[in-house]
């Protein structure tokens, strides 16, 4: 029994030191990471609703509405030009963040694909302007799936983006009521 005490105690102390270092690393990097994420979100919001800044976060109020959609609502920001919806949809590689800018007339101004793990040179093509520009001008009444050219060999990714845009338009209709 005594021969096990020293190795177990050594492993415990090593583990304790490693955990302590991870906690310190997290403490010092958390702020800069959050600041960078906020900066990237602001950049994406300006891209999907150009000239819309400043943006006001109204996520809490909108989430209280509890609207059932295909894609998950992550956040909503309002400006004088319209709304920016941050949606999360299930793509081929996992969750995809899609920023959807909707103007005051209820039409999609632009979309930007954010964080995702889609397949390079296939699903990642959803980030290209050739794909995202197809969504400009769509309204709640439009059948988006019938009017978007799917990315070859990336139907799951395309469906995810479509569901994110349709969900944002649905939520927008409820918010504007």
ZITABEL-V668760 format. One line per field, one symbol per residue. psi: psi as a letter, one per 20 degrees, with the letter a starting at -180 (. if undefined). A space follows every 10 residues. Layout:
BEGIN
psi=???
END
This chain:
BEGIN
psi=ghiigghggg hggggggggg hgggggghig ghghgggggh ggghhhhimp jiqqqpokgg ghhhhmporg qpphqpqqrh ibqppoqpqo agjbpppppo ppriijqpgr qppbprkrpq jehiihiqhh ghihipiqrh iqnghijpoq ppjlhggghg gghggggghg gghhhh.
END
